[in-house]
Amino acid sequence: MLSLIVAIGKNREIGKGGTMPWHLPEDLKYFKETTMGHKMIIGKNTLYSLPKILPGRLHIVLTSSPESLPKDERIRPATKMEALVDEYSDSKEEVFVCGGGKIYAEFLPFCQKLYLTRVSGSYDADTYFPEINFSKYRLISKSDTKKDEKSGTEFVFEVYEKL
Ligand SMILES: NC(=O)c1ccc[n+]([C@@H]2O[C@H](COP(=O)([O-])OP(=O)(O)OC[C@H]3O[C@@H](n4cnc5c(N)ncnc54)[C@H](OP(=O)(O)O)[C@@H]3O)[C@@H](O)[C@H]2O)c1
């Protein structure tokens, strides 16, 4: 099964200058807990936006130049998104689509579950999440409103399942 995990601002902003528009340690912890032990599908830009290769997760990295990726046992290059959709849409294991903008736009139609962190606030951004048709999903969980003490930013964790 393909799931998708993303943090989005009020205007569906997700990235700026190769990084996230905010710094929310509790969201990073949630991302780690949710994806730990699972395969992640990411685009090349997102691989290079990470501070390091993330432990405990295979990084399946989409790129048209697989030879350019770092050689590491936690990185598996991929050149065809359709092959990944075929391989994982009906798999028992939960595989996480983890961005960025291009990858989310391509994979959203094939993801059964969406883990959305909704960040309240508008941010200067250059990368956006695609429009979500919420009538196609059912909200299955929603956290209390969280607040990052340092920045004062409020956010909520939501999980949706495709109908
Ligand atoms: N808010 C969040 O939760 C979140 C999560 C992840 C990332 N982000 C942010 O998103 C931004 C990066 O997103 P992005 O849209 O620039 O890049 P991206 O989606 O991470 O990567 C795009 C690259 O992936 C490769 N690619 C994509 N689709 C492909 C396909 N079908 N076949 C082969 N290769 C494919 C291409 O690499 P080649 O050029 O090598 O062909 C393309 O240039 C950063 O700012 C990052 O911080 C935010």
The ligand as a Tripos MOL2 file, in Angstrom:
@<TRIPOS>MOLECULE
LIG
   48    52     1     0     0
SMALL
NO_CHARGES

@<TRIPOS>ATOM
      1 N1          6.7410   19.8880    3.7050 N.am      1 LIG1
      2 C1          7.0810   18.6210    3.5220 C.2       1 LIG1
      3 O1          6.5320   17.7140    4.1720 O.2       1 LIG1
      4 C2          8.1510   18.2780    2.5280 C.ar      1 LIG1
      5 C3          8.5070   16.9400    2.3000 C.ar      1 LIG1
      6 C4          9.4930   16.6560    1.3530 C.ar      1 LIG1
      7 C5         10.1050   17.6850    0.6570 C.ar      1 LIG1
      8 N2          9.7370   18.9710    0.9030 N.ar      1 LIG1
      9 C6         10.3510   20.0830    0.1710 C.3       1 LIG1
     10 O2         10.0980   19.9270   -1.2270 O.3       1 LIG1
     11 C7         11.1460   20.5690   -1.9580 C.3       1 LIG1
     12 C8         11.6770   19.6050   -3.0160 C.3       1 LIG1
     13 O3         10.6390   19.3000   -3.9310 O.3       1 LIG1
     14 P1         10.8450   19.3570   -5.5260 P.3       1 LIG1
     15 O4          9.5110   19.3390   -6.1880 O.co2     1 LIG1
     16 O5         11.7880   20.4620   -5.8430 O.co2     1 LIG1
     17 O6         11.6770   18.0360   -5.8520 O.3       1 LIG1
     18 P2         11.4380   16.4600   -5.5990 P.3       1 LIG1
     19 O7         10.0250   16.1040   -5.9120 O.co2     1 LIG1
     20 O8         12.0100   16.0800   -4.2940 O.co2     1 LIG1
     21 O9         12.4470   15.8610   -6.7120 O.3       1 LIG1
     22 C9         12.2580   16.1730   -8.0630 C.3       1 LIG1
     23 C10        13.2370   15.3360   -8.8750 C.3       1 LIG1
     24 O10        12.9130   13.9580   -8.7360 O.3       1 LIG1
     25 C11        13.1230   13.2990   -9.9750 C.3       1 LIG1
     26 N3         11.8320   12.7830  -10.4650 N.ar      1 LIG1
     27 C12        10.5770   13.1970  -10.1470 C.ar      1 LIG1
     28 N4          9.6600   12.4630  -10.7980 N.ar      1 LIG1
     29 C13        10.3620   11.5510  -11.5450 C.ar      1 LIG1
     30 C14         9.9890   10.5040  -12.4290 C.ar      1 LIG1
     31 N5          8.6920   10.2290  -12.7000 N.pl3     1 LIG1
     32 N6         10.9590    9.7800  -13.0320 N.ar      1 LIG1
     33 C15        12.2780   10.0260  -12.7710 C.ar      1 LIG1
     34 N7         12.6960   11.0100  -11.9260 N.ar      1 LIG1
     35 C16        11.7420   11.7530  -11.3370 C.ar      1 LIG1
     36 C17        13.7140   14.3050  -10.9160 C.3       1 LIG1
     37 O11        15.1240   14.2190  -10.7110 O.3       1 LIG1
     38 P3         16.1830   14.3780  -11.9420 P.3       1 LIG1
     39 O12        16.2810   15.8400  -12.1680 O.co2     1 LIG1
     40 O13        17.4240   13.7530  -11.4190 O.co2     1 LIG1
     41 O14        15.6090   13.6470  -13.1090 O.co2     1 LIG1
     42 C18        13.1790   15.6150  -10.3690 C.3       1 LIG1
     43 O15        13.9720   16.7300  -10.7160 O.3       1 LIG1
     44 C19        12.2010   20.9760   -0.9270 C.3       1 LIG1
     45 O16        12.0340   22.3390   -0.6050 O.3       1 LIG1
     46 C20        11.8640   20.1160    0.2780 C.3       1 LIG1
     47 O17        12.2770   20.6940    1.5090 O.3       1 LIG1
     48 C21         8.7880   19.2820    1.8230 C.ar      1 LIG1
@<TRIPOS>BOND
     1     1     2 1
     2     2     3 2
     3     2     4 1
     4     4     5 ar
     5     4    48 ar
     6     5     6 ar
     7     6     7 ar
     8     7     8 ar
     9     8     9 1
    10     8    48 ar
    11     9    10 1
    12     9    46 1
    13    10    11 1
    14    11    12 1
    15    11    44 1
    16    12    13 1
    17    13    14 1
    18    14    15 2
    19    14    16 1
    20    14    17 1
    21    17    18 1
    22    18    19 2
    23    18    20 1
    24    18    21 1
    25    21    22 1
    26    22    23 1
    27    23    24 1
    28    23    42 1
    29    24    25 1
    30    25    26 1
    31    25    36 1
    32    26    27 ar
    33    26    35 ar
    34    27    28 ar
    35    28    29 ar
    36    29    30 ar
    37    29    35 ar
    38    30    31 1
    39    30    32 ar
    40    32    33 ar
    41    33    34 ar
    42    34    35 ar
    43    36    37 1
    44    36    42 1
    45    37    38 1
    46    38    39 2
    47    38    40 1
    48    38    41 1
    49    42    43 1
    50    44    45 1
    51    44    46 1
    52    46    47 1
@<TRIPOS>SUBSTRUCTURE
     1 LIG1         1 GROUP 0 **** ****
